[in-house]
């Protein structure tokens, strides 16, 4: 069974939260996206557009028969989706900057791609009081 939650914290320099999250899980497979927009102008719009592009790219490829049943397949799938999203967004004049984390769950596997200071962890233990880091944090704060 998978239970998930997301959390973002608004930066101190802005009135609005420039983060965006999305999650979808159908009991067999799922995709989870966290985009952390920076204080640079356009970062909130970039975060929202990146989540939308990643979701659309993933769903389209799965509907067209692309497999996500192994880490290598998901790695290739995410590489294609992220390259397409980056190219589309930045050639279209989107500005701003963001870090992101994308996790694909398929069967009993989880594959994570991330850039910047987003990180992923899994809650474990009978009391759900232990967090196992799946990725290393790497931020300059």
C-alpha positions as CSV (number, residue, x, y, z in Angstrom):
1,X,0.0,0.0,0.0
2,X,1.2,3.4,-0.8
3,X,0.3,6.5,1.1
4,X,1.8,9.8,0.2
5,X,1.8,13.4,1.2
6,X,3.5,16.5,-0.1
7,X,4.6,19.7,1.6
8,X,6.0,22.9,0.4
9,X,7.1,26.0,2.3
10,X,6.8,29.5,1.0
11,X,10.1,31.3,0.7
12,X,10.7,34.3,2.9
13,X,11.3,36.8,0.1
14,X,8.0,36.5,-1.6
15,X,4.3,36.8,-0.7
16,X,3.3,33.9,-3.0
17,X,4.4,30.2,-2.9
18,X,6.4,29.4,-6.1
19,X,6.3,25.7,-5.6
20,X,4.1,23.2,-7.3
21,X,3.3,19.5,-6.7
22,X,1.4,16.8,-8.4
23,X,0.7,13.1,-7.7
24,X,-1.3,10.4,-9.3
25,X,-1.4,6.7,-8.3
26,X,-3.8,4.1,-9.7
27,X,-2.9,1.2,-7.5
28,X,-0.3,-0.2,-10.0
29,X,1.7,2.7,-11.1
30,X,2.1,6.4,-10.1
31,X,4.0,9.5,-10.7
32,X,4.9,12.1,-8.1
33,X,6.4,15.5,-8.9
34,X,7.7,18.3,-6.6
35,X,9.0,21.5,-8.2
36,X,10.6,24.1,-5.9
37,X,10.5,27.5,-7.6
38,X,13.1,30.0,-6.6
39,X,12.7,33.7,-5.8
40,X,13.6,34.7,-9.4
41,X,10.8,36.2,-11.5
42,X,8.8,33.6,-13.4
43,X,9.7,30.7,-11.1
44,X,6.2,30.0,-10.0
45,X,4.9,29.8,-13.6
46,X,7.9,27.6,-14.4
47,X,7.1,25.2,-11.5
48,X,3.5,24.9,-12.6
49,X,4.4,24.4,-16.3
50,X,7.0,21.8,-15.5
51,X,4.6,19.7,-13.4
52,X,2.0,19.9,-16.2
53,X,4.6,18.9,-18.9
54,X,6.0,16.0,-16.8
55,X,2.5,14.6,-16.1
56,X,1.4,15.0,-19.7
57,X,4.6,13.4,-21.1
58,X,4.4,10.5,-18.7
59,X,0.7,9.8,-19.3
60,X,1.0,10.1,-23.1
61,X,4.0,7.7,-23.2
62,X,2.3,5.1,-21.0
63,X,-0.9,5.3,-23.1
64,X,1.2,4.7,-26.2
65,X,2.7,1.5,-24.7
66,X,6.0,2.7,-23.3
67,X,7.0,0.5,-20.4
68,X,7.8,1.6,-16.9
69,X,8.3,-1.8,-15.4
70,X,12.0,-1.5,-14.7
71,X,14.5,1.1,-13.5
72,X,16.3,1.3,-16.9
73,X,13.0,1.8,-18.7
74,X,11.9,4.5,-16.3
75,X,15.3,6.2,-16.4
76,X,15.0,6.4,-20.2
77,X,11.3,7.5,-20.0
78,X,12.1,10.3,-17.5
79,X,15.2,11.4,-19.5
80,X,13.0,11.9,-22.6
81,X,10.2,13.6,-20.7
82,X,12.6,16.0,-18.9
83,X,14.6,16.9,-22.1
84,X,11.3,17.6,-24.0
85,X,9.9,19.7,-21.1
86,X,13.1,21.7,-20.7
87,X,13.4,22.3,-24.5
88,X,9.7,23.3,-24.8
89,X,9.6,25.6,-21.8
90,X,12.8,27.5,-22.3
91,X,12.5,27.8,-26.1
92,X,9.0,29.2,-25.4
93,X,10.3,32.1,-23.3
94,X,9.6,30.8,-19.9
95,X,11.9,32.3,-17.3
96,X,12.7,31.6,-13.7
97,X,14.5,28.7,-12.0
98,X,13.5,25.7,-10.0
99,X,14.7,22.4,-8.6
100,X,12.6,19.3,-9.0
101,X,12.1,15.7,-7.9
102,X,10.1,13.1,-10.0
103,X,9.4,9.7,-8.7
104,X,7.8,6.9,-10.7
105,X,6.3,3.9,-8.8
106,X,5.6,0.8,-10.9
107,X,4.8,-2.5,-9.3
108,X,7.2,-2.7,-6.3
109,X,9.8,-0.4,-7.8
110,X,10.4,3.3,-7.2
111,X,12.7,5.3,-9.6
112,X,13.6,8.9,-8.7
113,X,15.1,11.7,-10.8
114,X,16.0,15.0,-9.2
115,X,17.9,18.2,-9.8
116,X,18.7,20.8,-7.1
117,X,17.6,20.8,-3.5
118,X,14.5,18.6,-3.6
119,X,14.9,15.3,-1.8
120,X,12.9,12.1,-1.2
121,X,12.4,9.9,1.8
122,X,10.3,6.9,2.8
123,X,8.6,6.5,6.1
124,X,9.2,3.2,7.8
125,X,8.7,1.4,11.0
126,X,5.6,0.2,12.9
127,X,5.1,3.7,14.3
128,X,6.0,5.4,11.0
129,X,8.6,7.3,12.9
130,X,11.7,6.6,10.8
131,X,12.5,8.4,7.6
132,X,14.8,6.6,5.2
133,X,16.5,9.0,2.8
134,X,16.2,7.9,-0.8
135,X,18.1,10.8,-2.2
136,X,20.8,13.0,-0.7
137,X,20.0,16.7,-0.1
138,X,22.4,19.0,-1.8
139,X,21.6,22.6,-1.3
140,X,23.7,25.6,-0.4
141,X,21.5,26.9,2.5
